[in-house]
Amino acid sequence: MARDDEGRIWVYFGTGRFWSSLDRQLPYLGYQNTFYGIKEPVDANGTLNYATPGALKSDLKDVTGIEITSGDYASVNTLANDIKNNWDGWYLNFSETGERNLGQAAVLGDIVTFSTFVPNNDLCAYEGRSYLYGLYYKTGTAYWEGVLKTDDSNGTGIGPNNKVITKIDIGKGYSETPNIHTGREAGSKAFVQTSTGAIIGIEQANPGITKSGKTSWQEH
């Protein structure tokens, strides 16, 4: 859960399961899993109103396939305002066959970070692949600047055709919840441990605030 810059509460979660070998076979392997960002209901005065019916999927903006070009602030701002004024949130369908979200998301500095897992559908193979997402919390898309600073993107977070990267392959193994670390450096770093024993660290250039600090100054 997180609050936006207007104090509105959002809830972020994904769908999927991995309980047994049946979950890497058809028909479950072919199910479409999804990640959601949903605003909690408020009344006309902006007060939380849990008597309001929950959001239907038709009340959410489908942001699947929306790509953001580096520097395109106008498109991100337009989409954020559209969702703010006309929708109860957004949803993103995962692109890989069998991809599912198995852990909790982390929200820091305006970025929703979470991992997904795609199991190997070969019953004789025990490993699958994991992915890490970094999405702008208001839109479910990329931010207008690069956030996921990987070697593949030369540390820019910008991919082919000048598109901002929102998803990276973090290799073999099962993964769940990323842990976010903030230190002396700007931004943050997402750490994910996989079932192979590897701990992967991905630098994030968060556009929002990631640590506490001075908010004002007055001399007497």
N, C-alpha and C positions, 0 to 999 in steps of 0.2 A: 504494500500500500504506500501511497505517497500523496502529498498535496501539491497542487500546481501553484503558480504565482498569484492566483486569485483566491487561494485557500480552499479550492474545490478538491475533495478527496477522490482519488482514482484507485482502482484495484486492478492488478496485473496478474495474469495467470495463463498457463497453456494447457493443452490437452495431450493425453497419451498415457500409455502404461507399458511396463515390461516385467510381467510377473513370471512368465514361463516361456518355454520354447514355442508354445502356440502363438505367442505375440509376435513372432518373426515369420509367421506363415500366413498365407491367404486364409480367410478373407481379411484378418486384422491388418496384415502388412499393407494392404491397399487402402485402408481408411485414411481420410483426409484429417490430419490434426492441425490445430490452429492456436495462435497466441492472441490474447485479448487485452485491451486496455479500456476499462469501463469506468465512467464517472458515476459516483454514487448519487442517488436522486435527491433533489432539493425542491422546496416549494417556491412560490413566487417571491418570497423574501430572502431566498438563498439559504434557508435553514434545512438541514438534513431531514428528509421525510421518508421514513422506512415503510410508511403505508402505501407509498407510490409503487405500482407494479414494476417489477424488474425489467431491464432492457431486453427487448427481443433482438435476435441477430439482425433483423431488418432495420433496427434502429441504430446500427453501428455502421460506420464507414468501412468499406472493403478497401484496404490499402495494398492488397496483394499486387505485386508487379510494378508499383510506383517507384521509379528511380529518381534520384536527386543528383543533379550535376553540381560539381564543386562551385561554390560561390553563388548558387541560385537561391538567395535569401527570399526572394519574392514568392517562389513556388511553395517553399516551406511555410512561410507566414500565411499565404492564402489558404493552404490546406489546414493549418492549425485553426484559423478563424472559421473555416467551414465546419470543422468538427466541433468547435466551441459553440457555434450558433445553431447548428442544424442536426447534430448527431449526439448520441449518448456515449460515444467513444469510437473505437476502431478495432478491426481485427485483421490479422495477417495469416494467410494459409501457408503452411510450410511447403517448400518446393520439392524436397526429395521424397521419393517413394518410401514409406515406412518411417519417416521422420516424426519424432515425438518429443515433447518437453516433459522431463521427469523430475525436475527439482524446482526450487523457488527462484524467482527473479530477484535482482537487486536493483534499486533505483538510487542513483547518486549523480548530482551535477547535471540534471536534465536528461540523463541517459538510462534507459532500461536495459540491463544486461542479463542474459540468461543463456543456458546451453541447451542443445538438443542432441538426440542420439538416434542413429540409424543402425539397427541391428543387421548382422549378416544373415541373409535368408537361407544360407547353407547350414543345415543342422549339424554338420561335422566341423563347422568353424565357430569359434567362441567369441571372436571379436567383431565389433562393428566400427563405426566412425562417429566422432563427436564434432559438434560445431558450436561456435560462440557468436551470439548476436549482440549488437549495440545499436539500439533504436532511440530516436527522439521520443520522449515520453508523451508528448502531446499528439503525435501523428502516427507513430508506428512505422515510420519510414526512416531514411537516413536524415541526419542533420545536414545543414548546407556546408559544413566543413568536415574534414576527415576526423574521425574519432578513434577507430581501431588502428593503432600504429603498428603495422606488421612489417617484417623484412620484405615480404612479397610486394608491398606497396611503397617500398623505399622509405618507410617511416612516415608516410603522408596520410594514409587512410584513404587514398584516392586510387581507384582501379582503372581499367581500360575505358576508353571513351570519356574520361574525366568524370566518371560516376563515383559517388561516395560509397565506400564499402560498409555494408551493414552486417555481413555474415562471413566468418572465416572458418576454414577447416582446421581443427586443432588435433587431428590425427586419430589413430586407432584407440579403441577402448571406450568403455561405458563411462559417462559423466553425468553429474547431477547439478548441484548448485554452485555457481561461481562465488568466490569470496573477493570482496573489493578492499584494496588497501590504499590509504592515502598517506603520503609522507611529506618530505620537504619539497619534492618536485611538484610542479603544477599538474593538475589532473589527478588521475588515479591509475591503479593497475589491477586488472582482473586476474585472479589465480583460479585455475581449474585443475583438479586431480582426476585422472582417469583410472580405469580398472587395470591398466598396464603398469601403474605405479608412477607414471610420469606426472609432473606438476608443471603445467604450462602457464606462463605469465604473459599477459598482453597489456601493453601500455595503452591508456585511454586519455585522449585530450578532451575532457568533459567541457562543454560550453558553459555549464552552470557552476555554482559554488560547490566545492567538494570538502571544504574544511572551515572551521570557525575562525574568526579573526575580528579585527577592529571593524566596527560599522560606522563609527563617527568619532570626531575628535574636537575637543574644546579646550582652549587655554584660558586660565584665569590670571 
